[in-house]
Amino acid sequence: MSYNNKTIKELHQLLVNKELSVVELTQSVLTDIEKREPVIDAFLSVNADRALSQAATIDARGVNPEVLTDGISIGVKDNIVTEGLETTAASKILGGWIPPYNATVADKLAENGLITIGKLNMDEFAMGGSGENSSVKPTKNAWNQTKVPGGSSSGSAASVASGEVRLSLGSDTGGSIRQPAAFNGIVGLKPTYGRVSRFGLIAFASSLDQIGPLTPTVEENAQLLNVISGFDKNDGTSSNVAVPDFTSKIGQDIKGMKIALPKEYFGEGIDEKVKEQILAAAKHLEKLGAIVEEVSLPHSKYGVAVYYIIASSEASSNLQRFDGIRYGYRAQDINNLEELYVKSRSEGFGPEVQRRIMLGTFSLSAGSYDKHFKKAGQVRTLIINDFAKVFENYDLILGPTAPTPAWDLGARVDDPIAMYLADLLTIPVNLAGLPGISIPAGFVDGLPVGMQLIGKRYDEATIYQVAGAFEATTDFHQHLPVIFDK
Ligand SMILES: NC(=O)C[C@H](N)C(=O)O
């Protein structure tokens, strides 16, 4: 029997009432995974024995009725460090690495009784928008296995959408939670920069990276964000702003809420049918009482260019530590130190990672620093200011999550620019450190379309309020891919 169509609230009730044991539930999740993995390829590792023994421990002490997530299984993106469980960021260079410590979010999952059932596939080091840059295997879209699942949190999205796990964690540097959530018809949120500790997140671009939840529904998303948020002394960028209950406004009406529609988010490069669906979604919110008006974010068009300079520069610095000596892959038949570095890094990193390291190294080099890196930082400020101006008068910003639905596997692998443009509408949000969600808002040719709602800093609760109102009055989230009921 599968319980994959039950919310965590419903599962919690079953567990507390002892109608279901944690071992039974965990076993059912393992069966769900086993059935779907041959076509979805969302997991890099499944920890069946450890998960079952953790489940037995919880059964023995009794499920805590106060802890909603006690005994529930979760999948974790493989760039989040998990003690005793291989963590590779889907890179050959970290192959076989068993971390001796937990990321702060992994500790928080455990403290809340969540069972890490496995580590999820991704684009290597979170660099990519299709999942195809995994050094292990490409994950498939839950709706159509000839399509990409999006990336870089490819496994995090496909595992939830296909009914393997109810909850997952991903990371988002330029859209890596929201875009795969959109492509798979689920809910994915990138929290405000500073909301969730990145201690133990394998760093890609440190001024942009955030960890966030992927779930089938809005309420579960807010519940999982409650678990992972908060100040952490081990992450100097984590903030000690108070953490509210993110579910608190779900169910409240949205009458009078002011929502901005940036005209640039409906302009060039956006698929006509996607545009239609998202405009219809905006109309729907208007019917629910929101005031929807057009605005402009004039500098958002520079977002992709700015991102690929800043993110690659930070990556080139962060990835210096993978040198073949301290840990990870070490090349053989070496004659000197220089050769050890060069061979280990050339053989250990995949082509996209090498491309970003070169791009970043170039941007930071003496002749290019002022022209590229410094300028990118200045344009980033213009993008931040654009958002700030809109938020003087509006509560939320609405647009598509991605310019198109999922494309065919293989279609963009030789065209990095086309791949980069998939993040056109998500990247500015990271550059400004704002929270953003993708929720199911329609279908184009049988593939899900995501609506993005962008909020003010630390105002995830309002995002969930509007997302919740939309979800409660539409049925897009109730359509499930065929594989879900397998
Ligand atoms: N990592 C991300 O958030 C997404 C982006 N597609 C990138 O390749 O950088």
The ligand as a Tripos MOL2 file, in Angstrom:
@<TRIPOS>MOLECULE
LIG
    9     8     1     0     0
SMALL
NO_CHARGES

@<TRIPOS>ATOM
      1 N1         22.1170   26.6700   -9.7370 N.am      1 LIG1
      2 C1         21.0470   27.3510  -10.0640 C.2       1 LIG1
      3 O1         20.3210   27.8200   -9.2060 O.2       1 LIG1
      4 C2         20.6250   27.4840  -11.4460 C.3       1 LIG1
      5 C3         21.3290   27.7910  -12.6110 C.3       1 LIG1
      6 N2         20.6550   27.0540  -13.6420 N.3       1 LIG1
      7 C4         22.8050   27.5480  -12.7070 C.2       1 LIG1
      8 O2         23.1840   26.7020  -13.4620 O.co2     1 LIG1
      9 O3         23.6030   28.2360  -12.1440 O.co2     1 LIG1
@<TRIPOS>BOND
     1     1     2 1
     2     2     3 2
     3     2     4 1
     4     4     5 1
     5     5     6 1
     6     5     7 1
     7     7     8 2
     8     7     9 1
@<TRIPOS>SUBSTRUCTURE
     1 LIG1         1 GROUP 0 **** ****
